[in-house]
């Protein structure tokens, strides 16, 4: 590599103090908004150890310029916006790549801790952007700080702050009743895990898929002997995970789940066959029990709309019969009889048909047990609607916004605090506020 490009005399003490990043030295080049920096070890004779073989026989192979955006907190020059108390600057880091003589041709970069791999921002600027993005639009936060809002960088930016907030979470308190349900978020299938307690449901976490191994990563945090009942959606991965994590618990498919599957099927039929249906808020009107429609005019409009839509009318009638069936005392046999009456031209109901046929044991468990509290169906619906209202984002950001921006409810046992999850009403309110911030494009920092 030859002689070093810089000497100790090229370092600016004042700029290094202004930058105030451990292990970095600022060079005299650049200006008030641009810092050229090297690592302190650049001027040291200490050898970096090869990460592959542990050999100290390493030497500099090349120096690569890596550019970051950084933020300086506190007072800034008079020509800058001093009202915000920060200044965003450019940082050019001259990073050395070293060759290991012990490994032959192995080349590795010198380690750094002020910026993450794949991120164009320093950690402290990333943290500032992440803290804002938890509750506001990523673009609005970037506009506030005056940096580019590249969606490709949002994952690396959020990662550190998410890990930090996760590290502050208390251990779980194990409930007697756990629920595992699926939600669809912009065509992606996610899983919500919650605890059913006497007063409400407490949402514990959201997972990126419905696979067994993914679910087990969280279910294994609970005391196996304390969980008595698991309310589970009729999905193989969910059922397998629940049976492995809680071998002594009852696995139950509830009437709420069956009605939810039926409603989703009905909504799919409405989207396909219900275009220009002569009723306002047709998704709601056509999925509630007919007896709850109080307006005579609305009833007439529903009847009129059905006359020219035979497939929609068929689905509507079947859905009404199912809701009526499950309101009273019913048996698995009644359910089987109902699914056998579904016409062949309603494939939207096939997921429900499969669930009834393949999860007989779990449905029969529900027949023989005490029903969940009255608030259970509406609580599940409120959580699902809150997720449906969240603006599109990657999974990590969605999870962080929902579960890491609000304190979890806690309980104290034997002098130690445990988390219960987030009570449904608090979770929904928080999610709706975040959705409103983003959808209304509210300015960050104002």
One Martini backbone bead per residue (centre of mass of N, CA, C, O) as a GRO file, in nm:
protein
  446
    1UNK     BB    1   0.053   0.065  -0.013
    2UNK     BB    2   0.250   0.230   0.143
    3UNK     BB    3   0.210   0.526   0.234
    4UNK     BB    4   0.046   0.732   0.415
    5UNK     BB    5  -0.188   0.987   0.355
    6UNK     BB    6  -0.170   1.055   0.668
    7UNK     BB    7  -0.116   1.272   0.940
    8UNK     BB    8  -0.130   1.407   1.248
    9UNK     BB    9  -0.121   1.707   1.126
   10UNK     BB   10  -0.415   1.663   0.972
   11UNK     BB   11  -0.550   1.708   1.240
   12UNK     BB   12  -0.848   1.843   1.389
   13UNK     BB   13  -0.936   1.930   1.699
   14UNK     BB   14  -1.191   2.100   1.663
   15UNK     BB   15  -1.348   1.907   1.470
   16UNK     BB   16  -1.340   1.663   1.656
   17UNK     BB   17  -1.506   1.799   1.886
   18UNK     BB   18  -1.754   1.866   1.713
   19UNK     BB   19  -1.822   1.578   1.629
   20UNK     BB   20  -1.816   1.364   1.865
   21UNK     BB   21  -1.672   1.073   1.785
   22UNK     BB   22  -1.572   0.794   1.871
   23UNK     BB   23  -1.263   0.713   1.709
   24UNK     BB   24  -1.266   0.993   1.558
   25UNK     BB   25  -1.087   1.185   1.307
   26UNK     BB   26  -1.052   1.511   1.198
   27UNK     BB   27  -0.977   1.680   0.928
   28UNK     BB   28  -0.879   1.984   0.776
   29UNK     BB   29  -1.056   1.923   0.576
   30UNK     BB   30  -1.310   2.091   0.457
   31UNK     BB   31  -1.603   2.198   0.643
   32UNK     BB   32  -1.885   2.278   0.828
   33UNK     BB   33  -2.049   2.038   0.634
   34UNK     BB   34  -1.761   1.877   0.606
   35UNK     BB   35  -1.615   1.559   0.694
   36UNK     BB   36  -1.296   1.427   0.733
   37UNK     BB   37  -1.227   1.082   0.827
   38UNK     BB   38  -1.063   0.880   1.078
   39UNK     BB   39  -0.932   0.641   1.251
   40UNK     BB   40  -0.735   0.617   1.526
   41UNK     BB   41  -0.580   0.356   1.418
   42UNK     BB   42  -0.432   0.487   1.176
   43UNK     BB   43  -0.188   0.593   1.389
   44UNK     BB   44  -0.139   0.298   1.456
   45UNK     BB   45   0.058  -0.008   1.514
   46UNK     BB   46  -0.170  -0.177   1.550
   47UNK     BB   47  -0.303  -0.488   1.492
   48UNK     BB   48  -0.539  -0.642   1.318
   49UNK     BB   49  -0.746  -0.903   1.356
   50UNK     BB   50  -0.844  -1.176   1.207
   51UNK     BB   51  -1.172  -1.304   1.184
   52UNK     BB   52  -1.099  -1.597   1.076
   53UNK     BB   53  -0.796  -1.680   1.230
   54UNK     BB   54  -0.650  -1.458   1.437
   55UNK     BB   55  -0.438  -1.308   1.291
   56UNK     BB   56  -0.187  -1.036   1.309
   57UNK     BB   57  -0.111  -1.067   0.993
   58UNK     BB   58  -0.168  -0.750   0.890
   59UNK     BB   59  -0.259  -0.535   0.603
   60UNK     BB   60  -0.289  -0.280   0.402
   61UNK     BB   61  -0.471  -0.264   0.087
   62UNK     BB   62  -0.701  -0.033   0.123
   63UNK     BB   63  -0.887   0.276   0.054
   64UNK     BB   64  -1.225   0.368   0.135
   65UNK     BB   65  -1.486   0.566   0.050
   66UNK     BB   66  -1.733   0.672   0.296
   67UNK     BB   67  -2.063   0.801   0.299
   68UNK     BB   68  -2.225   1.024   0.532
   69UNK     BB   69  -2.480   1.109   0.744
   70UNK     BB   70  -2.493   1.370   0.993
   71UNK     BB   71  -2.537   1.486   1.341
   72UNK     BB   72  -2.555   1.800   1.513
   73UNK     BB   73  -2.587   1.901   1.829
   74UNK     BB   74  -2.702   2.207   1.903
   75UNK     BB   75  -2.516   2.443   1.815
   76UNK     BB   76  -2.516   2.654   1.528
   77UNK     BB   77  -2.466   2.832   1.281
   78UNK     BB   78  -2.614   3.132   1.195
   79UNK     BB   79  -2.693   3.026   0.890
   80UNK     BB   80  -2.869   2.838   1.040
   81UNK     BB   81  -3.123   2.644   1.191
   82UNK     BB   82  -3.151   2.714   1.531
   83UNK     BB   83  -3.443   2.618   1.617
   84UNK     BB   84  -3.361   2.292   1.606
   85UNK     BB   85  -3.066   2.210   1.720
   86UNK     BB   86  -2.932   2.132   1.431
   87UNK     BB   87  -2.688   1.955   1.205
   88UNK     BB   88  -2.639   1.849   0.882
   89UNK     BB   89  -2.376   1.634   0.769
   90UNK     BB   90  -2.091   1.540   0.603
   91UNK     BB   91  -1.925   1.210   0.582
   92UNK     BB   92  -1.585   1.113   0.524
   93UNK     BB   93  -1.468   0.783   0.524
   94UNK     BB   94  -1.149   0.628   0.563
   95UNK     BB   95  -1.140   0.296   0.482
   96UNK     BB   96  -0.986   0.011   0.576
   97UNK     BB   97  -0.833  -0.263   0.406
   98UNK     BB   98  -0.735  -0.595   0.495
   99UNK     BB   99  -0.467  -0.827   0.483
  100UNK     BB  100  -0.412  -1.175   0.527
  101UNK     BB  101  -0.134  -1.378   0.552
  102UNK     BB  102  -0.255  -1.635   0.685
  103UNK     BB  103  -0.507  -1.662   0.456
  104UNK     BB  104  -0.395  -1.491   0.217
  105UNK     BB  105  -0.675  -1.343   0.040
  106UNK     BB  106  -0.791  -1.208   0.283
  107UNK     BB  107  -1.041  -0.945   0.305
  108UNK     BB  108  -1.096  -0.672   0.545
  109UNK     BB  109  -1.263  -0.452   0.733
  110UNK     BB  110  -1.266  -0.218   0.947
  111UNK     BB  111  -1.409  -0.167   1.235
  112UNK     BB  112  -1.730  -0.016   1.321
  113UNK     BB  113  -1.968   0.198   1.548
  114UNK     BB  114  -2.118   0.458   1.385
  115UNK     BB  115  -2.212   0.244   1.156
  116UNK     BB  116  -2.406   0.059   0.954
  117UNK     BB  117  -2.459  -0.177   0.743
  118UNK     BB  118  -2.612  -0.023   0.461
  119UNK     BB  119  -2.584   0.269   0.587
  120UNK     BB  120  -2.586   0.634   0.526
  121UNK     BB  121  -2.601   0.665   0.838
  122UNK     BB  122  -2.551   0.743   1.131
  123UNK     BB  123  -2.658   0.636   1.428
  124UNK     BB  124  -2.768   0.913   1.536
  125UNK     BB  125  -2.941   0.971   1.284
  126UNK     BB  126  -3.101   0.710   1.274
  127UNK     BB  127  -3.235   0.748   1.551
  128UNK     BB  128  -3.387   1.005   1.480
  129UNK     BB  129  -3.551   0.886   1.244
  130UNK     BB  130  -3.680   0.650   1.398
  131UNK     BB  131  -3.831   0.807   1.621
  132UNK     BB  132  -4.017   0.946   1.410
  133UNK     BB  133  -4.125   0.686   1.245
  134UNK     BB  134  -4.301   0.558   1.464
  135UNK     BB  135  -4.535   0.818   1.420
  136UNK     BB  136  -4.438   0.898   1.130
  137UNK     BB  137  -4.353   0.988   0.836
  138UNK     BB  138  -4.064   0.926   0.681
  139UNK     BB  139  -4.064   1.170   0.492
  140UNK     BB  140  -4.120   1.390   0.709
  141UNK     BB  141  -3.866   1.334   0.873
  142UNK     BB  142  -3.661   1.384   0.647
  143UNK     BB  143  -3.749   1.674   0.588
  144UNK     BB  144  -3.676   1.787   0.868
  145UNK     BB  145  -3.359   1.694   0.834
  146UNK     BB  146  -3.264   1.701   0.525
  147UNK     BB  147  -3.304   1.409   0.393
  148UNK     BB  148  -3.323   1.141   0.218
  149UNK     BB  149  -3.622   0.927   0.126
  150UNK     BB  150  -3.523   0.618   0.126
  151UNK     BB  151  -3.681   0.310   0.137
  152UNK     BB  152  -3.420   0.124   0.136
  153UNK     BB  153  -3.322   0.247   0.439
  154UNK     BB  154  -3.536   0.184   0.667
  155UNK     BB  155  -3.440  -0.078   0.792
  156UNK     BB  156  -3.153   0.001   0.899
  157UNK     BB  157  -3.257   0.245   1.063
  158UNK     BB  158  -3.459   0.082   1.263
  159UNK     BB  159  -3.301  -0.153   1.396
  160UNK     BB  160  -3.164  -0.027   1.649
  161UNK     BB  161  -3.418   0.092   1.789
  162UNK     BB  162  -3.570  -0.171   1.815
  163UNK     BB  163  -3.361  -0.321   1.986
  164UNK     BB  164  -3.369  -0.124   2.219
  165UNK     BB  165  -3.672  -0.146   2.293
  166UNK     BB  166  -3.668  -0.452   2.338
  167UNK     BB  167  -3.462  -0.443   2.584
  168UNK     BB  168  -3.694  -0.301   2.779
  169UNK     BB  169  -3.855  -0.545   2.806
  170UNK     BB  170  -4.040  -0.746   2.978
  171UNK     BB  171  -4.136  -1.020   3.093
  172UNK     BB  172  -4.368  -1.256   3.080
  173UNK     BB  173  -4.701  -1.319   3.153
  174UNK     BB  174  -4.880  -1.605   3.209
  175UNK     BB  175  -5.161  -1.713   3.073
  176UNK     BB  176  -5.442  -1.922   3.037
  177UNK     BB  177  -5.517  -1.747   2.772
  178UNK     BB  178  -5.458  -1.788   2.421
  179UNK     BB  179  -5.411  -1.612   2.110
  180UNK     BB  180  -5.425  -1.707   1.747
  181UNK     BB  181  -5.410  -1.482   1.471
  182UNK     BB  182  -5.491  -1.372   1.153
  183UNK     BB  183  -5.360  -1.129   0.916
  184UNK     BB  184  -5.411  -0.882   0.658
  185UNK     BB  185  -5.135  -0.690   0.497
  186UNK     BB  186  -5.110  -0.617   0.199
  187UNK     BB  187  -5.108  -0.947   0.127
  188UNK     BB  188  -5.001  -1.012   0.411
  189UNK     BB  189  -4.925  -1.272   0.646
  190UNK     BB  190  -5.005  -1.248   0.983
  191UNK     BB  191  -4.944  -1.269   1.349
  192UNK     BB  192  -5.141  -1.273   1.645
  193UNK     BB  193  -5.068  -1.234   1.993
  194UNK     BB  194  -5.278  -1.312   2.281
  195UNK     BB  195  -5.445  -1.224   2.583
  196UNK     BB  196  -5.705  -1.365   2.783
  197UNK     BB  197  -5.889  -1.177   3.001
  198UNK     BB  198  -6.136  -1.063   3.206
  199UNK     BB  199  -6.138  -0.751   3.069
  200UNK     BB  200  -5.944  -0.836   2.816
  201UNK     BB  201  -5.734  -0.794   2.555
  202UNK     BB  202  -5.372  -0.869   2.512
  203UNK     BB  203  -5.133  -0.762   2.314
  204UNK     BB  204  -4.811  -0.898   2.238
  205UNK     BB  205  -4.776  -0.968   1.915
  206UNK     BB  206  -4.616  -0.965   1.589
  207UNK     BB  207  -4.583  -1.174   1.302
  208UNK     BB  208  -4.445  -1.239   0.969
  209UNK     BB  209  -4.612  -1.516   0.999
  210UNK     BB  210  -4.746  -1.878   1.009
  211UNK     BB  211  -4.514  -2.030   1.115
  212UNK     BB  212  -4.411  -2.246   1.345
  213UNK     BB  213  -4.122  -2.139   1.422
  214UNK     BB  214  -4.206  -1.847   1.465
  215UNK     BB  215  -4.409  -1.898   1.697
  216UNK     BB  216  -4.210  -2.042   1.897
  217UNK     BB  217  -4.035  -1.792   1.974
  218UNK     BB  218  -4.278  -1.690   2.169
  219UNK     BB  219  -4.418  -1.936   2.314
  220UNK     BB  220  -4.149  -2.018   2.481
  221UNK     BB  221  -4.194  -1.775   2.700
  222UNK     BB  222  -4.393  -1.961   2.831
  223UNK     BB  223  -4.567  -2.137   3.065
  224UNK     BB  224  -4.679  -2.445   2.996
  225UNK     BB  225  -4.856  -2.508   3.268
  226UNK     BB  226  -5.054  -2.239   3.253
  227UNK     BB  227  -5.174  -2.314   2.987
  228UNK     BB  228  -5.516  -2.407   2.895
  229UNK     BB  229  -5.588  -2.210   2.642
  230UNK     BB  230  -5.619  -2.206   2.271
  231UNK     BB  231  -5.691  -1.968   2.036
  232UNK     BB  232  -5.724  -2.082   1.696
  233UNK     BB  233  -5.657  -2.087   1.385
  234UNK     BB  234  -5.711  -2.275   1.079
  235UNK     BB  235  -5.375  -2.336   1.092
  236UNK     BB  236  -5.119  -2.543   1.081
  237UNK     BB  237  -4.890  -2.374   1.211
  238UNK     BB  238  -5.048  -2.287   1.462
  239UNK     BB  239  -5.129  -2.566   1.570
  240UNK     BB  240  -4.844  -2.687   1.596
  241UNK     BB  241  -4.725  -2.475   1.786
  242UNK     BB  242  -4.933  -2.504   2.017
  243UNK     BB  243  -4.890  -2.814   2.069
  244UNK     BB  244  -4.582  -2.786   2.139
  245UNK     BB  245  -4.594  -2.559   2.363
  246UNK     BB  246  -4.904  -2.684   2.468
  247UNK     BB  247  -4.979  -3.005   2.539
  248UNK     BB  248  -5.214  -2.943   2.781
  249UNK     BB  249  -5.390  -2.782   2.595
  250UNK     BB  250  -5.661  -2.633   2.455
  251UNK     BB  251  -5.770  -2.646   2.118
  252UNK     BB  252  -5.948  -2.364   1.965
  253UNK     BB  253  -6.232  -2.307   1.756
  254UNK     BB  254  -6.425  -2.040   1.716
  255UNK     BB  255  -6.701  -1.862   1.626
  256UNK     BB  256  -6.544  -1.606   1.554
  257UNK     BB  257  -6.372  -1.740   1.337
  258UNK     BB  258  -6.598  -1.840   1.150
  259UNK     BB  259  -6.721  -1.554   1.104
  260UNK     BB  260  -6.466  -1.428   0.987
  261UNK     BB  261  -6.442  -1.611   0.739
  262UNK     BB  262  -6.725  -1.544   0.629
  263UNK     BB  263  -6.683  -1.239   0.598
  264UNK     BB  264  -6.443  -1.250   0.405
  265UNK     BB  265  -6.601  -1.396   0.185
  266UNK     BB  266  -6.822  -1.183   0.149
  267UNK     BB  267  -6.633  -0.948   0.069
  268UNK     BB  268  -6.531  -1.081  -0.191
  269UNK     BB  269  -6.807  -1.087  -0.329
  270UNK     BB  270  -6.862  -0.784  -0.320
  271UNK     BB  271  -6.615  -0.698  -0.493
  272UNK     BB  272  -6.715  -0.865  -0.744
  273UNK     BB  273  -7.063  -0.816  -0.735
  274UNK     BB  274  -7.100  -0.508  -0.579
  275UNK     BB  275  -7.104  -0.309  -0.793
  276UNK     BB  276  -7.310  -0.045  -0.754
  277UNK     BB  277  -7.446  -0.066  -0.495
  278UNK     BB  278  -7.755   0.081  -0.348
  279UNK     BB  279  -7.545   0.125  -0.085
  280UNK     BB  280  -7.420   0.243   0.187
  281UNK     BB  281  -7.184   0.075   0.325
  282UNK     BB  282  -7.190  -0.231   0.213
  283UNK     BB  283  -6.987  -0.393   0.387
  284UNK     BB  284  -7.164  -0.359   0.643
  285UNK     BB  285  -7.461  -0.420   0.560
  286UNK     BB  286  -7.385  -0.720   0.421
  287UNK     BB  287  -7.246  -0.833   0.727
  288UNK     BB  288  -7.505  -0.811   0.884
  289UNK     BB  289  -7.773  -0.867   1.036
  290UNK     BB  290  -8.077  -0.801   0.905
  291UNK     BB  291  -8.217  -0.706   1.180
  292UNK     BB  292  -8.009  -0.447   1.202
  293UNK     BB  293  -8.179  -0.315   0.985
  294UNK     BB  294  -8.372  -0.019   1.040
  295UNK     BB  295  -8.414   0.068   0.747
  296UNK     BB  296  -8.648   0.049   0.505
  297UNK     BB  297  -8.491   0.167   0.269
  298UNK     BB  298  -8.243  -0.019   0.295
  299UNK     BB  299  -8.392  -0.282   0.249
  300UNK     BB  300  -8.493  -0.217  -0.037
  301UNK     BB  301  -8.209  -0.177  -0.158
  302UNK     BB  302  -8.108  -0.459  -0.108
  303UNK     BB  303  -8.325  -0.609  -0.270
  304UNK     BB  304  -8.269  -0.460  -0.538
  305UNK     BB  305  -7.966  -0.540  -0.566
  306UNK     BB  306  -8.013  -0.860  -0.570
  307UNK     BB  307  -8.176  -0.914  -0.836
  308UNK     BB  308  -7.900  -0.864  -1.029
  309UNK     BB  309  -7.734  -1.063  -0.797
  310UNK     BB  310  -7.727  -1.392  -0.748
  311UNK     BB  311  -7.453  -1.451  -0.609
  312UNK     BB  312  -7.479  -1.247  -0.379
  313UNK     BB  313  -7.746  -1.358  -0.265
  314UNK     BB  314  -7.641  -1.637  -0.194
  315UNK     BB  315  -7.422  -1.541   0.003
  316UNK     BB  316  -7.604  -1.379   0.190
  317UNK     BB  317  -7.788  -1.611   0.284
  318UNK     BB  318  -7.565  -1.792   0.402
  319UNK     BB  319  -7.456  -1.586   0.606
  320UNK     BB  320  -7.716  -1.544   0.765
  321UNK     BB  321  -7.747  -1.842   0.857
  322UNK     BB  322  -7.485  -1.858   1.017
  323UNK     BB  323  -7.538  -1.633   1.221
  324UNK     BB  324  -7.797  -1.765   1.331
  325UNK     BB  325  -7.673  -2.035   1.421
  326UNK     BB  326  -7.436  -1.909   1.619
  327UNK     BB  327  -7.632  -1.766   1.831
  328UNK     BB  328  -7.696  -2.034   1.925
  329UNK     BB  329  -7.734  -2.362   1.965
  330UNK     BB  330  -7.470  -2.572   1.850
  331UNK     BB  331  -7.324  -2.798   1.611
  332UNK     BB  332  -7.119  -2.963   1.404
  333UNK     BB  333  -7.347  -3.076   1.228
  334UNK     BB  334  -7.470  -2.803   1.149
  335UNK     BB  335  -7.213  -2.703   1.001
  336UNK     BB  336  -7.195  -2.924   0.787
  337UNK     BB  337  -7.471  -2.869   0.661
  338UNK     BB  338  -7.406  -2.582   0.570
  339UNK     BB  339  -7.156  -2.639   0.379
  340UNK     BB  340  -7.321  -2.834   0.185
  341UNK     BB  341  -7.501  -2.569   0.083
  342UNK     BB  342  -7.278  -2.462  -0.089
  343UNK     BB  343  -7.222  -2.338  -0.374
  344UNK     BB  344  -7.001  -2.371  -0.644
  345UNK     BB  345  -7.007  -2.038  -0.705
  346UNK     BB  346  -6.849  -2.012  -0.396
  347UNK     BB  347  -6.514  -2.006  -0.344
  348UNK     BB  348  -6.478  -1.805  -0.101
  349UNK     BB  349  -6.571  -2.046   0.115
  350UNK     BB  350  -6.341  -2.265   0.122
  351UNK     BB  351  -6.176  -2.197   0.379
  352UNK     BB  352  -6.416  -2.269   0.565
  353UNK     BB  353  -6.462  -2.555   0.476
  354UNK     BB  354  -6.179  -2.661   0.549
  355UNK     BB  355  -6.192  -2.588   0.848
  356UNK     BB  356  -6.432  -2.772   0.923
  357UNK     BB  357  -6.311  -3.046   0.812
  358UNK     BB  358  -6.002  -3.028   0.952
  359UNK     BB  359  -6.117  -2.895   1.257
  360UNK     BB  360  -6.309  -3.066   1.438
  361UNK     BB  361  -6.179  -3.092   1.721
  362UNK     BB  362  -6.160  -2.780   1.777
  363UNK     BB  363  -6.467  -2.726   1.751
  364UNK     BB  364  -6.565  -2.927   1.969
  365UNK     BB  365  -6.427  -2.790   2.204
  366UNK     BB  366  -6.616  -2.542   2.196
  367UNK     BB  367  -6.885  -2.685   2.264
  368UNK     BB  368  -6.769  -2.792   2.570
  369UNK     BB  369  -6.725  -2.491   2.650
  370UNK     BB  370  -6.679  -2.197   2.766
  371UNK     BB  371  -6.745  -1.900   2.668
  372UNK     BB  372  -6.641  -1.626   2.576
  373UNK     BB  373  -6.656  -1.322   2.621
  374UNK     BB  374  -6.846  -1.070   2.484
  375UNK     BB  375  -6.585  -0.891   2.397
  376UNK     BB  376  -6.421  -1.067   2.201
  377UNK     BB  377  -6.521  -1.010   1.906
  378UNK     BB  378  -6.488  -0.695   1.916
  379UNK     BB  379  -6.187  -0.694   1.983
  380UNK     BB  380  -6.087  -0.835   1.729
  381UNK     BB  381  -6.211  -0.635   1.528
  382UNK     BB  382  -6.062  -0.379   1.625
  383UNK     BB  383  -5.776  -0.479   1.564
  384UNK     BB  384  -5.811  -0.540   1.261
  385UNK     BB  385  -5.899  -0.250   1.181
  386UNK     BB  386  -5.640  -0.109   1.273
  387UNK     BB  387  -5.456  -0.260   1.073
  388UNK     BB  388  -5.614  -0.180   0.814
  389UNK     BB  389  -5.546   0.141   0.871
  390UNK     BB  390  -5.262   0.106   0.814
  391UNK     BB  391  -5.007   0.204   0.657
  392UNK     BB  392  -4.783   0.128   0.442
  393UNK     BB  393  -4.527  -0.119   0.536
  394UNK     BB  394  -4.297  -0.271   0.677
  395UNK     BB  395  -4.292  -0.494   0.924
  396UNK     BB  396  -4.098  -0.360   1.130
  397UNK     BB  397  -4.257  -0.093   1.139
  398UNK     BB  398  -4.530  -0.200   1.221
  399UNK     BB  399  -4.444  -0.329   1.488
  400UNK     BB  400  -4.324  -0.075   1.616
  401UNK     BB  401  -4.578   0.105   1.608
  402UNK     BB  402  -4.760  -0.095   1.781
  403UNK     BB  403  -4.535  -0.219   2.024
  404UNK     BB  404  -4.300   0.044   2.064
  405UNK     BB  405  -4.497   0.322   2.141
  406UNK     BB  406  -4.604   0.163   2.401
  407UNK     BB  407  -4.685   0.071   2.699
  408UNK     BB  408  -4.696  -0.201   2.877
  409UNK     BB  409  -4.870  -0.392   3.061
  410UNK     BB  410  -4.858  -0.465   3.415
  411UNK     BB  411  -4.725  -0.696   3.669
  412UNK     BB  412  -4.691  -0.801   4.013
  413UNK     BB  413  -4.462  -1.069   4.121
  414UNK     BB  414  -4.265  -1.123   4.372
  415UNK     BB  415  -4.132  -0.825   4.311
  416UNK     BB  416  -4.197  -0.859   3.995
  417UNK     BB  417  -4.212  -0.753   3.672
  418UNK     BB  418  -4.466  -0.790   3.417
  419UNK     BB  419  -4.601  -0.852   3.103
  420UNK     BB  420  -4.925  -0.855   2.932
  421UNK     BB  421  -4.935  -0.627   2.730
  422UNK     BB  422  -5.182  -0.463   2.522
  423UNK     BB  423  -5.451  -0.311   2.552
  424UNK     BB  424  -5.678  -0.281   2.317
  425UNK     BB  425  -5.766   0.020   2.352
  426UNK     BB  426  -5.476   0.135   2.350
  427UNK     BB  427  -5.378   0.020   2.084
  428UNK     BB  428  -5.593   0.138   1.894
  429UNK     BB  429  -5.548   0.436   1.962
  430UNK     BB  430  -5.249   0.447   1.879
  431UNK     BB  431  -5.283   0.350   1.584
  432UNK     BB  432  -5.481   0.575   1.494
  433UNK     BB  433  -5.285   0.810   1.543
  434UNK     BB  434  -5.065   0.721   1.347
  435UNK     BB  435  -5.240   0.706   1.095
  436UNK     BB  436  -5.317   1.006   1.100
  437UNK     BB  437  -5.037   1.128   1.075
  438UNK     BB  438  -4.984   0.998   0.791
  439UNK     BB  439  -5.246   1.053   0.618
  440UNK     BB  440  -5.224   1.377   0.690
  441UNK     BB  441  -4.929   1.471   0.675
  442UNK     BB  442  -4.788   1.540   0.926
  443UNK     BB  443  -4.572   1.737   1.076
  444UNK     BB  444  -4.263   1.708   1.193
  445UNK     BB  445  -4.186   1.899   1.489
  446UNK     BB  446  -4.476   2.084   1.538
   0.00000   0.00000   0.00000
